[in-house]
Amino acid sequence: MITTAASLAMVNKVAMAALPEPVIQTRADTMPPLMPATGQPYNPVVTLNGWTLPWRMNQGVKEFHLVAEPVVREMAPGMKAHLWGYNGQSPGPTIEVVEGDRVRIFVTNRLPEHTSIHWHGQRLPNGMDGVSGLTQPAISPGKTFVYEFVARRPGTFMYHPHADEMVQMAMGMMGFWITHPKGKHPLIDEVQRDFCFLLNAYDIEPGAYTPKIMTMLDFNLWSWNSRIFPGIDSLNVRLNDKVRIRIGNLTMTNHPIHLHGHEFLVTGTDGGPTPKQSRWYEVTTDIAVGQMRQIEFVANEPGDWAFHCHKSHHTMNAMGHDVPTMIGVDHREVVRTITKLIPDYMVMGERGMADMAEMEMPLPDNTIPMMTGSGPFGSVEMGGMFSVLKVRKDQKPGDYSDPGWYKHPAGEVAFEWTGALPDPARLAAQGAGSMPQVVKPKTTMEVQVRKPAGQSGHANH
């Protein structure tokens, strides 16, 4: 029985020949669920703009191969980032196992510096925890280490380096791990759709490709699985499906994730499924740094429902910082003067920022507008952490393809009112409610004025 990663650290040439072939994926599409061909059966997840890592069975052990390496990630059409990740992607592929599985993960380091992998939230032997210097030697460039342990409890977990963590996580090194229950579980319901994605963030200057690694809070690209709107795929479900969404946060701040049109229950954390008596319905759940939240709901409202972080700056792309507020300021004369010297000068925000979503202005290479995306009624004016839950009656079971825009029934779309406006009701409403207005009758009041030294007098008002 293997108890430490170091015990199988530097795999020799004979052992390397026995390694499972590393599977590499460079497309940023949402891949179909990976149905288990070997091992115990389970209902697989769908990774938003990602995929599940295949495995092989070796004498009853489920073997995976992760390759830590520089990658190029398309964050949205027209913008790519030079990141670090696993098996061609950032985040790395999702690992799916079943409770009770013995799992063996080979980790090959193709980075320019040493690394390790911490299995965030897992119960495992201390020497497999992946903290370089504390529980294992770091994995040097060109070396392969082995981690082996039993997936002891069902739940949703993450993996990420615990070596030069500030740099490597800022560069995109992270991934999801899901352990399915081995049988019917009293706190884990069966669902028809099961999605997962990670919250991550980058600071990439407009026109640049590589993230800044020293940023603490002032990130300019807030992403789901290293994708920004409009590059984030929609979550496509069948009407009345029971849906589970697992969301992990490896950014540097919290994110209140909000779903339109439905209420959901928080049914799990990275500590495991939540007790049923502790659950209540929400439309927004806050996910703190290093946490996972698992939400579930019945998708019983057809339509295209927004799904996003409720911090408004997190639904914007780059170029949104350090812009002064110019709302209501008429600076046409100044603009005319400046454009004589700088022909491409453009004033931002005289009437608010919505115009920016529709303007065609020169942008640096490898940059997209801070507000973008087109819907069936015009500009969506979003970016960053934003997607759409698409609920359709005619979506077939197991079909995750995009059904297109929702066709609203007649009379169910807000419209412009062009008739006569009714009289305002403001005066009639004054003083209503728990504090009614009291109108006192007008009366004549006599004011007595007392004067010194015996003088007297009065005045009527």
C-alpha positions as CSV (number, residue, x, y, z in Angstrom):
1,M,0.0,0.0,0.0
2,I,1.4,3.4,-1.0
3,T,1.4,6.0,1.7
4,T,3.3,8.9,0.3
5,A,3.7,10.6,-3.1
6,A,7.4,10.6,-2.6
7,S,7.6,6.8,-2.5
8,L,6.7,6.7,-6.2
9,A,8.2,10.1,-7.1
10,M,10.7,9.7,-9.9
11,V,9.2,7.0,-12.0
12,N,11.9,5.1,-14.0
13,K,11.8,4.3,-17.7
14,V,10.2,0.9,-17.2
15,A,7.4,2.4,-15.1
16,M,7.0,5.3,-17.6
17,A,6.2,2.8,-20.3
18,A,3.3,1.6,-18.2
19,L,1.8,5.0,-17.7
20,P,-1.7,5.6,-19.0
21,E,-1.5,7.7,-22.2
22,P,-2.2,11.4,-21.3
23,V,-5.3,12.7,-23.0
24,I,-5.0,16.3,-24.3
25,Q,-7.9,18.6,-25.1
26,T,-7.5,22.1,-26.5
27,R,-11.0,23.0,-27.6
28,A,-13.0,25.2,-25.2
29,D,-16.4,23.7,-26.0
30,T,-18.6,22.1,-23.4
31,M,-18.0,18.4,-24.0
32,P,-20.7,15.7,-23.6
33,P,-20.8,13.7,-20.4
34,L,-18.2,10.9,-20.3
35,M,-20.2,7.7,-19.7
36,P,-18.3,5.2,-17.5
37,A,-17.2,2.3,-19.7
38,T,-15.4,0.5,-16.8
39,G,-15.7,0.5,-13.0
40,Q,-18.9,1.3,-11.0
41,P,-21.7,3.0,-12.9
42,Y,-22.7,6.6,-12.1
43,N,-24.6,9.6,-13.6
44,P,-21.8,11.7,-15.1
45,V,-21.5,15.5,-14.9
46,V,-21.1,18.1,-17.7
47,T,-18.2,20.5,-17.2
48,L,-19.1,24.0,-18.6
49,N,-16.7,24.7,-21.4
50,G,-14.7,21.7,-20.3
51,W,-14.4,17.9,-20.2
52,T,-13.9,14.8,-18.1
53,L,-10.6,13.1,-18.0
54,P,-10.7,9.4,-19.2
55,W,-9.1,6.7,-17.1
56,R,-8.1,3.1,-17.4
57,M,-8.7,0.2,-14.9
58,N,-5.4,-1.5,-13.8
59,Q,-6.0,-4.5,-11.5
60,G,-9.0,-2.8,-9.8
61,V,-7.3,0.7,-9.6
62,K,-8.7,3.6,-11.6
63,E,-5.7,5.3,-13.2
64,F,-5.5,8.9,-14.5
65,H,-2.7,10.9,-16.0
66,L,-2.5,14.7,-15.5
67,V,0.1,16.8,-17.3
68,A,0.9,20.2,-15.8
69,E,2.0,22.4,-18.7
70,P,1.7,25.8,-20.4
71,V,-1.6,26.1,-22.4
72,V,-3.3,28.6,-24.6
73,R,-6.9,29.1,-23.5
74,E,-9.5,30.9,-25.7
75,M,-11.3,33.0,-23.1
76,A,-13.9,34.2,-25.7
77,P,-13.9,34.4,-29.5
78,G,-11.3,36.9,-30.4
79,M,-9.3,36.7,-27.1
80,K,-6.7,34.1,-26.0
81,A,-4.6,33.9,-22.9
82,H,-1.3,32.2,-22.3
83,L,-1.9,30.3,-19.1
84,W,-0.7,27.2,-17.2
85,G,-3.0,24.3,-16.8
86,Y,-3.4,20.6,-17.2
87,N,-3.8,18.4,-20.3
88,G,-4.0,21.3,-22.7
89,Q,-6.6,23.3,-20.8
90,S,-7.2,25.7,-18.0
91,P,-8.9,24.6,-15.8
92,G,-7.8,21.1,-16.1
93,P,-10.2,18.3,-16.9
94,T,-12.8,17.1,-14.3
95,I,-11.9,13.9,-12.5
96,E,-14.9,11.7,-11.8
97,V,-14.8,8.6,-9.5
98,V,-17.2,6.6,-7.3
99,E,-17.1,6.4,-3.6
100,G,-14.8,3.6,-2.5
101,D,-12.7,3.7,-5.7
102,R,-9.0,3.2,-5.3
103,V,-7.6,6.0,-7.5
104,R,-4.0,6.4,-8.8
105,I,-3.1,9.8,-10.5
106,F,0.2,10.2,-12.4
107,V,1.2,13.8,-12.5
108,T,3.9,14.8,-15.1
109,N,5.4,18.3,-14.8
110,R,6.1,20.1,-18.0
111,L,6.2,23.5,-16.4
112,P,9.4,25.6,-16.2
113,E,9.4,25.3,-12.4
114,H,8.5,22.7,-9.8
115,T,4.9,22.0,-8.8
116,S,2.6,19.7,-6.8
117,I,-1.2,18.9,-6.6
118,H,-3.3,19.4,-3.5
119,W,-6.6,17.5,-3.5
120,H,-8.8,20.2,-2.0
121,G,-11.3,18.8,0.5
122,Q,-10.4,15.1,0.2
123,R,-9.9,12.7,3.2
124,L,-6.7,10.9,2.4
125,P,-3.3,9.9,3.8
126,N,-1.2,12.9,4.9
127,G,1.6,12.1,2.5
128,M,-0.9,12.3,-0.5
129,D,-2.2,15.8,0.5
130,G,0.2,17.5,-2.0
131,V,1.8,20.3,0.0
132,S,5.3,20.6,-1.3
133,G,8.0,20.8,1.4
134,L,5.5,19.7,4.1
135,T,4.0,16.4,2.9
136,Q,6.1,15.6,-0.2
137,P,9.1,16.9,-2.3
138,A,8.0,19.2,-5.0
139,I,7.7,17.7,-8.5
140,S,10.7,19.0,-10.5
141,P,10.3,19.9,-14.2
142,G,10.3,16.7,-16.3
143,K,9.5,14.4,-13.4
144,T,6.4,12.3,-12.8
145,F,4.9,11.7,-9.3
146,V,2.1,9.3,-8.3
147,Y,-0.7,10.0,-5.9
148,E,-2.8,7.1,-4.7
149,F,-5.7,7.0,-2.3
150,V,-9.3,5.8,-1.8
151,A,-12.2,8.1,-2.6
152,R,-13.6,7.9,0.8
153,R,-16.7,10.1,0.7
154,P,-19.0,11.4,-2.0
155,G,-19.0,15.1,-2.9
156,T,-17.5,17.8,-5.0
157,F,-13.8,18.8,-4.6
158,M,-11.1,20.7,-6.4
159,Y,-7.5,20.2,-7.2
160,H,-4.7,22.9,-7.5
161,P,-1.0,23.3,-6.8
162,H,0.5,23.8,-3.3
163,A,3.8,25.0,-4.7
164,D,4.4,28.6,-5.7
165,E,0.7,28.8,-5.3
166,M,0.3,32.5,-5.9
167,V,1.9,32.2,-9.4
168,Q,0.5,28.9,-10.5
169,M,-3.1,29.5,-9.5
170,A,-2.9,33.1,-10.9
171,M,-1.8,31.4,-14.2
172,G,-4.9,29.1,-14.2
173,M,-3.8,25.8,-12.5
174,M,-6.9,24.2,-11.0
175,G,-9.6,21.6,-11.7
176,F,-12.7,19.8,-10.4
177,W,-12.9,16.4,-8.7
178,I,-16.3,14.7,-8.3
179,T,-16.9,11.6,-6.2
180,H,-20.2,10.0,-7.0
181,P,-22.1,8.0,-4.3
182,K,-21.7,4.2,-4.7
183,G,-25.4,3.7,-4.2
184,K,-28.6,5.4,-3.2
185,H,-27.7,8.1,-0.7
186,P,-30.3,9.7,1.8
187,L,-28.9,13.2,1.2
188,I,-28.0,13.0,-2.5
189,D,-31.0,13.0,-5.0
190,E,-30.9,11.7,-8.5
191,V,-30.9,14.5,-11.1
192,Q,-31.4,14.6,-14.9
193,R,-28.7,17.3,-15.5
194,D,-25.5,17.8,-13.5
195,F,-23.2,20.7,-14.3
196,C,-20.0,21.9,-12.8
197,F,-17.6,24.8,-13.2
198,L,-14.9,26.8,-11.3
199,L,-14.9,30.5,-10.6
200,N,-11.5,32.0,-11.5
201,A,-10.1,35.5,-12.3
202,Y,-7.2,37.0,-14.2
203,D,-5.5,40.3,-14.6
204,I,-4.6,40.6,-18.3
205,E,-3.9,44.1,-19.8
206,P,-5.8,44.9,-22.9
207,G,-3.7,43.7,-25.8
208,A,-1.6,41.3,-23.6
209,Y,-1.8,37.5,-23.4
210,T,-0.2,36.6,-20.0
211,P,-1.8,37.3,-16.6
212,K,-0.2,39.5,-14.1
213,I,0.7,37.3,-11.1
214,M,1.1,39.9,-8.3
215,T,-2.5,41.1,-8.4
216,M,-4.3,40.8,-5.1
217,L,-7.9,42.1,-5.7
218,D,-8.1,44.3,-8.8
219,F,-8.6,41.7,-11.5
220,N,-10.1,42.7,-14.8
221,L,-11.3,39.4,-16.1
222,W,-13.8,37.5,-14.0
223,S,-14.3,34.0,-15.5
224,W,-16.1,30.7,-15.3
225,N,-13.7,27.9,-16.2
226,S,-11.3,30.5,-17.7
227,R,-14.1,31.8,-20.0
228,I,-15.7,35.2,-20.1
229,F,-19.1,36.2,-21.6
230,P,-19.9,35.9,-24.4
231,G,-17.6,32.9,-24.5
232,I,-19.4,31.0,-21.7
233,D,-21.7,28.3,-23.0
234,S,-25.3,28.2,-22.0
235,L,-26.7,25.6,-19.6
236,N,-29.3,23.7,-21.7
237,V,-31.9,21.7,-19.9
238,R,-35.3,20.0,-20.5
239,L,-38.4,21.5,-19.0
240,N,-39.1,19.9,-15.6
241,D,-35.6,18.4,-15.3
242,K,-34.1,18.3,-11.9
243,V,-30.8,20.2,-12.3
244,R,-27.7,20.2,-10.1
245,I,-25.0,22.8,-10.6
246,R,-21.7,22.5,-8.7
247,I,-19.6,25.8,-8.4
248,G,-16.2,26.0,-6.9
249,N,-14.5,29.4,-6.1
250,L,-10.7,29.7,-6.5
251,T,-10.6,33.5,-7.0
252,M,-9.5,36.0,-4.4
253,T,-12.9,37.2,-3.4
254,N,-16.5,36.0,-2.8
255,H,-19.1,35.7,-5.5
256,P,-22.9,35.9,-5.0
257,I,-24.2,33.6,-7.8
258,H,-27.7,34.5,-8.8
259,L,-30.2,32.5,-11.0
260,H,-33.2,34.2,-12.6
261,G,-36.7,32.6,-12.8
262,H,-36.2,29.8,-10.3
263,E,-35.5,29.1,-6.6
264,F,-32.8,26.6,-5.6
265,L,-31.6,24.7,-2.6
266,V,-28.0,24.6,-1.5
267,T,-27.6,20.8,-1.2
268,G,-23.9,20.4,-0.8
269,T,-20.6,22.1,0.1
270,D,-17.0,20.8,-0.2
271,G,-17.7,19.3,3.2
272,G,-20.3,17.0,1.7
273,P,-24.1,17.0,1.3
274,T,-26.0,19.4,3.6
275,P,-28.5,18.1,6.1
276,K,-32.0,18.4,4.7
277,Q,-33.3,20.4,7.7
278,S,-30.6,23.0,7.0
279,R,-31.8,23.8,3.5
280,W,-33.9,26.7,2.4
281,Y,-34.8,28.2,-0.9
282,E,-32.6,31.0,-2.4
283,V,-32.2,32.8,-5.7
284,T,-28.6,33.8,-4.8
285,T,-25.9,32.0,-2.9
286,D,-22.6,33.5,-1.8
287,I,-19.5,31.4,-2.5
288,A,-16.5,32.4,-0.5
289,V,-12.8,31.9,-1.4
290,G,-11.9,28.2,-1.5
291,Q,-15.5,27.0,-1.1
292,M,-17.8,24.9,-3.2
293,R,-21.6,25.3,-3.4
294,Q,-23.9,22.7,-4.9
295,I,-27.3,24.0,-5.9
296,E,-30.4,22.1,-7.1
297,F,-33.7,23.1,-8.6
298,V,-36.5,21.9,-10.9
299,A,-36.3,23.7,-14.2
300,N,-40.1,24.3,-14.5
301,E,-40.1,27.8,-16.0
302,P,-39.4,27.8,-19.8
303,G,-37.3,30.5,-21.2
304,D,-33.8,32.0,-21.4
305,W,-32.9,32.8,-17.8
306,A,-29.8,34.9,-16.8
307,F,-27.3,33.2,-14.5
308,H,-24.5,35.3,-13.2
309,C,-22.4,36.8,-10.4
310,H,-24.3,39.6,-8.7
311,K,-21.3,41.8,-8.2
312,S,-21.9,44.2,-11.2
313,H,-18.1,44.7,-11.9
314,H,-17.8,40.9,-12.3
315,T,-20.1,41.0,-15.3
316,M,-17.8,43.3,-17.2
317,N,-14.7,42.5,-19.2
318,A,-11.4,44.4,-19.3
319,M,-11.2,48.2,-19.7
320,G,-13.7,48.8,-17.0
321,H,-11.3,50.3,-14.4
322,D,-10.1,53.9,-13.8
323,V,-12.8,55.5,-15.9
324,P,-14.0,58.8,-14.4
325,T,-17.8,59.3,-14.0
326,M,-18.9,61.8,-16.7
327,I,-22.6,61.2,-16.6
328,G,-24.5,64.5,-17.2
329,V,-21.3,66.4,-18.3
330,D,-21.5,68.1,-21.7
331,H,-18.0,68.2,-22.9
332,R,-18.5,68.5,-26.6
333,E,-16.3,71.6,-26.9
334,V,-13.5,69.8,-25.1
335,V,-13.9,66.8,-27.4
336,R,-13.7,68.9,-30.6
337,T,-10.5,70.4,-29.3
338,I,-8.9,67.1,-28.4
339,T,-9.8,65.3,-31.6
340,K,-7.8,67.9,-33.6
341,L,-4.8,66.4,-31.8
342,I,-6.0,62.8,-31.3
343,P,-8.4,61.8,-34.1
344,D,-9.4,58.6,-32.4
345,Y,-10.2,60.2,-29.0
346,M,-13.6,59.1,-27.6
347,V,-15.5,60.3,-24.6
348,M,-16.8,57.4,-22.4
349,G,-19.9,57.6,-20.3
350,E,-21.6,60.9,-21.0
351,R,-25.0,59.2,-20.9
352,G,-24.0,56.1,-18.9
353,M,-22.0,53.2,-20.2
354,A,-24.6,51.4,-22.3
355,D,-23.5,53.0,-25.5
356,M,-20.1,51.3,-25.1
357,A,-21.7,47.9,-25.8
358,E,-22.8,49.1,-29.3
359,M,-20.0,51.4,-30.3
360,E,-17.5,50.3,-32.9
361,M,-14.2,51.7,-31.5
362,P,-10.6,50.6,-32.1
363,L,-9.5,48.0,-29.5
364,P,-6.1,46.5,-28.9
365,D,-5.4,43.1,-30.4
366,N,-6.6,40.1,-28.4
367,T,-9.2,42.2,-26.5
368,I,-13.0,42.2,-26.4
369,P,-15.3,45.0,-25.3
370,M,-16.0,45.3,-21.6
371,M,-19.8,45.0,-22.3
372,T,-20.8,42.7,-25.1
373,G,-23.0,39.9,-26.3
374,S,-26.1,40.1,-28.5
375,G,-29.5,38.6,-27.6
376,P,-32.7,38.4,-29.7
377,F,-33.7,41.9,-28.6
378,G,-30.3,43.7,-28.9
379,S,-27.2,44.1,-26.9
380,V,-27.1,42.2,-23.6
381,E,-24.4,44.6,-22.2
382,M,-22.6,42.0,-20.1
383,G,-19.2,40.4,-19.8
384,G,-17.3,38.3,-17.3
385,M,-19.3,35.9,-15.1
386,F,-22.5,35.6,-17.1
387,S,-24.4,32.9,-18.8
388,V,-27.9,31.7,-19.6
389,L,-30.0,28.8,-18.4
390,K,-32.1,27.6,-21.4
391,V,-35.2,25.7,-20.3
392,R,-37.0,24.0,-23.2
393,K,-40.0,21.7,-23.4
394,D,-38.8,20.0,-26.6
395,Q,-35.2,19.5,-25.4
396,K,-34.6,15.7,-25.5
397,P,-33.3,13.8,-22.4
398,G,-29.5,13.8,-22.5
399,D,-29.4,16.5,-25.2
400,Y,-27.0,19.3,-24.2
401,S,-27.0,21.2,-27.5
402,D,-28.0,24.9,-27.7
403,P,-31.6,25.1,-28.7
404,G,-31.3,28.8,-29.8
405,W,-33.3,31.7,-28.5
406,Y,-36.5,31.2,-26.7
407,K,-39.7,31.8,-28.7
408,H,-42.0,33.7,-26.2
409,P,-45.7,33.1,-26.3
410,A,-47.9,36.0,-27.5
411,G,-48.4,38.6,-24.8
412,E,-45.4,37.5,-22.6
413,V,-42.9,40.1,-23.6
414,A,-42.6,43.5,-22.1
415,F,-43.5,46.2,-24.6
416,E,-43.5,49.9,-25.1
417,W,-46.7,51.7,-24.0
418,T,-47.9,54.3,-26.5
419,G,-51.4,55.1,-25.2
420,A,-52.5,57.9,-22.9
421,L,-50.9,57.9,-19.5
422,P,-53.2,57.8,-16.5
423,D,-53.3,60.6,-13.9
424,P,-50.5,60.2,-11.4
425,A,-51.6,58.7,-8.1
426,R,-49.0,60.4,-6.0
427,L,-51.3,62.9,-4.2
428,A,-53.9,60.3,-3.4
429,A,-51.3,58.0,-1.9
430,Q,-49.7,60.6,0.4
431,G,-50.3,59.7,4.1
432,A,-51.6,56.2,3.3
433,G,-50.6,53.1,5.1
434,S,-49.7,52.8,8.8
435,M,-49.2,56.6,9.2
436,P,-52.3,58.4,7.7
437,Q,-52.0,62.1,7.1
438,V,-53.9,64.2,9.6
439,V,-55.3,67.5,8.2
440,K,-56.1,70.0,11.0
441,P,-58.8,72.7,10.4
442,K,-57.5,76.3,10.1
443,T,-58.2,78.3,13.3
444,T,-57.5,81.8,14.5
445,M,-54.8,81.9,17.1
446,E,-54.2,84.7,19.6
447,V,-50.6,85.3,20.7
448,Q,-50.2,87.0,24.1
449,V,-47.0,89.1,24.3
450,R,-45.8,89.9,27.7
451,K,-43.9,93.2,28.0
452,P,-41.8,94.4,30.9
453,A,-42.5,97.3,33.3
454,G,-46.2,96.9,33.4
455,Q,-46.7,97.4,29.7
456,S,-49.2,95.1,28.0
457,G,-50.4,94.3,24.6
458,H,-51.6,91.6,22.3
459,A,-51.6,90.7,18.7
460,N,-54.0,88.7,16.7
461,H,-52.8,86.4,13.9
